Amino acid sequence: MALAVSACATGAADSEGSETAPARQARALPTGMDAATNLDPYPSTYRGLPRENMAIVGGTVFTGAGQRIENGTVVVTDGKVAAVGDASTPIPSGYRVVNAQGRFVTPGIIDVHSHLGAGPSPGVQGNSDVNEPTNPNTAQVWVEHSVWPQDPGFNAARAGGVTTLHILPGSANLFGGRGVTLRNVPSVTMQGMKFPGAPYTIKMACGENPSRVYGGRNSSPATGMGNMAGYRAGFIAARDYKDKWDRWRETGEGTPPTRNLQNDTLAGVLDGSILVQNHCYRADEMALMIDMSREFGYRITTFHHATEAYKLAPTLAREGICAAMWTGWWGFKMESLDGIEENVALVDAAQGSCAVVHSDDAELIQRLNQEAAAALSAGRRAGLDISEEHAISWITLNAAKAIGIEDQTGSLEVGKRADVVIWSANPFSVYARADQVFIDGGLAFDRFDPAYQPLSDFELGQPGYGQDAAATRQGAR
């Protein structure tokens, strides 16, 4: 059994093997292209899990895009959603039929704020790679270069229905570095998990964290005003750098400017190719960040944590900024003091809003459906009329929007990736468990089959794991 599970854990996403020499040559930079134009020097090698064409029938389907379909049918062809409808939806001949009667079917859960792999378990100093606290501006670092694919947290998250994760560096810095979006499949390498074509992001942090980390004598920033000055200085340098590259590309005269990895990332923010993921708790500081985005001509994609987002909900909706939030986390530091359980629902109530539930935690990621359920309950207690088929978007479609992949996943709509979870019960029930999890139509987790409860190589080498390890995990879920 251990050998079978090990093969499942390490071979699925990298089944094509190492890259061939012709493939390497094919992606080499064309003659005359400047190195800064190569926006993806560490490309994805993700190939997906083995899959078959199928139809999931008989369950209550939440599409993620606002529909609830009783006795629904989801048809999957070549890893994509081919049809979604009621029981009358045609099923092509030869397709495997998966019976979901009495159960619920949703898109795969997306966590937009995770540190798995970079801050993994076991959390020892040797692999605590989530923060680079060496300078207030570390926009030059890429968190994907810290991701350890053997982190057991990936497997635990998959058992909770999570199919896609956005991994961010920590919040010690004003500019913490680039984030990366991963498919939650077992893999030997980070590249084998990397979501093909997903945009890069930049982690920025406002508020107490950077001023606390760097706020010693003769050290900046030490205050909120020091934070703002640091952001502005970073963008001024990046704008000058971008202008030099733009002029050289236009004229071709002389030698190209010397590359600067820090400014490469911030120039990507200025041209819109890198999405801003901004750790920010307080409404007044979110307003300052929005003003600064106007000063330098970029846009903020998502505020994270955002415990006071309810105070600024109409503004966020008008600006097209998502807010990624918890339900019950508040009061653990001064800037989180005004957090309320109704936050997600109140943000959601603003017309045109994008409310998201996130984890920022290796345990909460395993039960994001319950965190969303708590937010739904709080909103209803406050008198808001929120349906379950709408609220599921907080951990599916809205989450996809928050990291720029909504055209590919986040909802069960024709043409999108077949990221699907079959739940034992209503996913907003505390008793619901993920029975089966499909990623691009491939079975990634099955609560009833230990062969699809993969363990990483790290887990297989630890005492207490062995032939009955998967069965032990199944009983603990």
N, C-alpha and C positions, 0 to 999 in steps of 0.2 A: 504493500500500500504506500509506503513512504516513497518508493521509487516512482510510482504513478503520480503521486501528488507533486513530487519534485519536478517532474517533467511538465506538469501543468503550470507550475509556478514559474519556471524559468524559460520555457521554450515557446510559449504561444505567440507572443508579440514580435519575436525576432526569428520567425520560422524561415525567413529567406536567407539567413546566415549573413556573413560579413559582406561588405560592399565590394564589388568587383572593381578592378582597375579601370575598365571603360566607364563604369558609372561615376567613379571619382573624376575622371577626365571630363565627363559630360557636364558635371556641375562646377568645373573650374571656371575662374573668371575669364570672360572673353578678353582678347588682346586689346589693350588700351583702356579697359575699364578700371576706374579707381577703386581701391579696396573698400572705401566707405560706402560704395554703392551696393556691396554684397550685404543685404540686410539680414540674411539668415545663414551665417557661417557654420552653425551647428544644426543642420536640418533634421527634421523628423525622419525616423526610419520605421514609424508605426505602420503595421500591416493589418492589424486586427486579428481577432480570434477566428477559428474555424466556424463556419456558419452554414445554415441551410435555409431554404425558402420555407416559410411557415405562415400559419394564420392562428392568431390568439383569439379564441372565441368564448362568448358566454359571460364575460366579466363586465363589471361596471367600469367604463372607460372615462377617465379624466384626461382630456387631450392636452392640457396645459395652455391651450389657447381659448379657454372659456367654455368649452363644451363638456357636457356630461351625457354619456350614451349608455343607457341600460341595455344589457344583453348585447354588448358591442362586439365588433370584429376589427382586429388590426391585422392587416396583411403585410408581410415583410418579404421583399424581393431583393436579392443581392445586397443585403445589409441596409436597405433603405425602406422607409415606409411607403408602401405602394397603394394602400387604401385604408380608410378608417370609416366605419359606419355601423349600422345596426346589424341585426341577424340576417338581413336579406343581402348583405354585401357578398358578391360572388367570390369564391375561393378557387383559384386555379387548380387544375388537376395536378396531382402529385405532390402538393404542398403538405408538409407535416401540420397536423392540427393540434394545437395546445389548448387543452380545456381549462378555462379560467372561471368556470361557473361558480358563483358564490364568492368570488374574489374581486379584487380591484386592480385595474391596469392604469399605470401612469407613465409619463416620460421618466427617464433616468434623472435622479437628483443631481444638481450641480452646486458645488460649494465654491463660492467666489473668493473665500478668504480662508486659506489653509496654509499650514507650515509643514505638512507631512513631507518626509524625505529630507528636508533641510533642518528641521528640529525634531528628529524622529525619536521613537522609543527603541531601546532604552535611552533615556535622556542623560547621557554622560558627556563630559567635556570634550571627549575625543570626536564626537559627531554632532555637537551642537553648533551648527553652521548657519543659523538663520539670520544673525545680525553680523554686520561688519562695522563695529562701533569705533572705527579708527579716525573718522572725520565726519563732520555734519553733512557733507555732500559725498556720497559714495554711489552716484548714479552710474559709475563705470562697472559695478559688479552685476552679475546676472545670477539670480538664485538657482537657475537650472544647473549651474556648475557646482552647487552644493547638494543637489537631490540624490539621496541614497535609495535606489529602487527597492531594496530589501526591507524597508521600514514596514513592520507588521501592521502599522496603521492603515496602509492602503487596503489590505485584505479586510480589516475590520470595517472600514468605510464602505467597501463594496458589499459586504453583508448587510449594510444599512441602506442599500439602494443607490449609493453614490457612483455615478458613471463618469463624471468629469470633475476635475479639481483645478482650481486656479491657485498656484503656489506663489506666495509672496515672501520677500525678505521681511525682516522684522521692522519695528517702528522706532529704533533708536535714533535714526538719522532724519534730517530734513528731506533728503533724497536717499532712499534706502537701496535703490537698485531696481533692476528689471524683474518683473514677474513672468511666470510661464504657465501655460494651460496644458494639463495632462489628461490623457485618457486613462481611466483607472483599470488598466490591465496589467497582469504580471509581466515583468520584463527584466532582462539583465541590465539594460542601460536606460538612462533617462531619455535618450533619443527614441527608444522603442515605445515610450509612453507619450511622447510629445504630440500634441494635437496638431495635425497638419494644417498649415495656413492660419492658425489662430494668431491674432495680433499680439505683439509684445505689449507689455504694460510697464509703467513706472510706479513704484511705491513711494508716496510722499507721506510725511507725518507732520501734523500740526499739533500744537498744544503742549501738554506736560512732558511727553516722552523725550523729545530732543533737548528741551531746556533742562530736564533733569539729568540726562546723560552727560551733557557738555557744560553744565552750569557751574563749574568751579571757578576759582579766582583766575583771572586772565584767560578765561576760556569762553568762547562764544559758540552757540547762543546760550544765554542764561535766562532769557525772558521771552515773552511773546513778541516783543518788538525786535529782539535779536533774531527770532525765528523768521519773521517777515523779511528782515534785511538779508538774511542768508538765502532765502528763496530767490529774492530779486537779483542778488549778485550772481547766483547761478544762472538765471535766465538771461541776464545781460551778457555774460560770457558766452553762453550758448548761441545767442542771437548773432553776436559778432563772428563766432566760428561758422555758423550756418551761412552768413553773408559771404564770407571768404570762399567757402566751398561753392556756393551758387555762382559767384563771379568767375571762379576758375573753370567750372563746368561750362559756363556760357562762352567764355573766351578761349579756353584751352591754352592760354599763354603761361609760360613759365612752368614751374613745378607745383604740384598740388600742395595744399596746406598740410602740415604735419597732423596726423590723426591724434585725436584725444578721445579716449573711450567715454569719459564723463560727458563731454560735450556732444559726442555722437548720440547718446541717449536723449539728452535734453533737446538737441536739434530735432530728433524724431518726435518729441512732444510738440515742438513748435510747428512742425509740418503736418501733424495729425496722424502720423503712422504709428505712434506709440501712445497708448491710452492711459490716462491718469487715474490711478486708484489711490484715493486720498484718505488716509486715516485722520479723522477729525470728529470730535465728540460734540462740541458746543456750536449752537446756532450762529453766534456772533463770529466765531472763527471760520465757519463755513462761508459766511457772507464775505469775510475778508479774502478768503481763497478765491471766491468767484470774482471779486473785484480785481485780484491780481491776474487771474486768467484773462480778463479783458485787457489789462495793461500790456500783456505780452502776446495776446492774440492766439491763445490755445484754449481748449475746452476740457473741463473735468468730466470724466465718464461716470465715476462712482465715488461717493463718500462712504467710508467704511466705519463701522461701529455707530456713529451718527446718533447717539442717544438723545440728542435734542433736535433731531430732524423734524419732529412733529411741529416744532415752533416755526419752521421754515418751509413747510410742505408745499405751499403754492409756488414759492420761489424755485424750489428744486424742480417741480413739474414744469414750470415755465422755461427753465434753463435746460431741460432735458437731461437732468442729472439723476442717476439712480442712487438710492440709499440702501446700503447693506447693513442690517441691524440684527441684534439679538432681541429676545422677548424679555427674559428675566434677569439679564446682567445689568446691574446699576449700582452706584454708591460705593464702588471699590476704590475710587479715587475722586478727587474734587470735581474734575471735569465730567465725570459720569453721574454726578449727584442727582441731576434732574431727569434721569431715565425713567420711563414709565412703560408698563406692559402694553399699553395701547399704541405705542409708537409706530409699529409696522402698519397697523390698521389705519391710523390717522394719516400717515404719509400716503397710503394707498388710496385714501378717500379723495385726495386732490386730483382733479381732472388731468389726465395725461401723465400721471405719476409712474414711477418704476420702483416699487418696494420689493426688497429682497431680504430673505433670512439667511444669515451666514453662520459659520461656526467659530473660526479662530481657535479651535480647540480639538485635540485628537479624540476626545470622547464625545463631544457634542456632535461632531460630524457623523457619528454613527446613528443619530436619532434626530436629524434635521426635520423629519416629518413631524415629530412631536413638538419641536420648537415652533414650527409653523402652526401646529394645532393650538398651542398656547396663545399665539398671536391672534389667531382667528377667534378663539374664545374671548379674549380680552376685548377685541373689537366689537363683538356681538354684545358683550355686557355693557359697552359704552353706547349701544343703540345703533350701531352701524349694521346695515343689511349686507352681509358678505356671504356669498355662496362658497361651498367647498370647491366647486369646479373653477372658481376664480382664484381662491386662495392658494391652490396648488401651484400657480404661476410664480409665487414668491420663492420657490425652490426649484423652479424649472425654467420657464420662458423668460421671466424677468431676470433671473440669474444669468441666463445666456446673454441677454442684452447688456448686462453690466460688465461683461468681459468681451463683448464684440463677436459672439459666435451664434447669434440667434438665427442666422440664415442656415445653419447646419444642424442645430440640435435645440433642445429645450421644449419641444412640443411634438405631439404625434400628428404630423401633417405630411401630406404626400411630398416625397422628394427629400425629406430630412433623414438624417441618420437614425437607424432603428435602435435607439437607446430606450429600453423599456424595462419597467419593473412590474412584476405581478406580486401583489400584496395579499397576505392571508386574510386581511380584513380592511375596512376603510382606513386609508393611510393616516387619517386624522384621529384614529383611535390609539390609545396608549398600548393596546394589545396587538396592534398590527406588526407583522414582521415581513420582511422581503422574502418571498418564496423563491422566485427566480429573477435574475438580473441579466439582461441582454445588452451588450455593447456592440454597436454596428451589426446587430442581428446575431452575434455570437454569444453563446451561453457563457457568462462570466462567473455566475454563482448560482448554486442550486442548494437550497436548505435541506433537501431530501437525498442528495447524492454527494457523498464525501469526495468523489472524484472531481467535483466542481466547487470545492471549498479549498482553494489553493493556499498553501503555506509558502512563505519565502524560504530561501536557502538558510537565512539566518534563523528562522523559527525551527526548521528541521534539525538544526545543530544544537538546540537547547534542550536541557533536561525537562521532562514533562511533556515534550512533543514526541510523537511516534506514530504507531499504527492507528491509535485511537484518538489522535489529536484533533482531527476534523470533527469527530463525533462529539468530543468534549466541547469544542467551540459551538457546534450546532445546539447543544443543550443549554449553553450559556446565553445564546442570543434571545 
